[in-house]
């Protein structure tokens, strides 16, 4: 795994944690904003070099962040087929 891919994985894990940290509508527990993490993922995706796995690029461009996380963790076999029939 490259340094850039590692940064993407760290951001994906952070995003997932933030998105599930507080249930929606819980009084007194505002959800953290995930927008900065989505922007970071967009920038990191743009920085990926030529030759990056087409599967990883597909997941990131389609914002299939769970699939991208599983791919980076070596768990691509766990990815379910999507509507685009890619995987």
C-alpha positions, 0 to 999 in steps of 0.5 A, a space after each residue: 500500500 502506498 503512502 497516499 493509499 494509506 492516507 485515503 484508508 485513514 480518512 475513510 475509517 475516520 469518515 465512517 467513524 464520524 458518520 456512525 458516532 451519533 445517531 441522527 436526531 439524538 438530542 444534545 449529540 450533534 453529528 460531526 461534519 463529514 464534509 471536510 473528510 469528503 473534501 480530503 478524499 476528493 483531493 487525495 483521489 485526484 493525487 493518485 498516480 497513473 497506474 492506480 487500480 481501476 477498481 479503487 479509482 471506480 469506488 472513489 469516483 463513485 463515492 462508494 467509500 465502504 467498498 474503497 475501504 474494503 478494497 484497501 483493507 484487502 477485503 474486496 471479496 466482501 464487496 457486493 455487486 452495485 447497481 453499475 454492475 462493476 462489483 
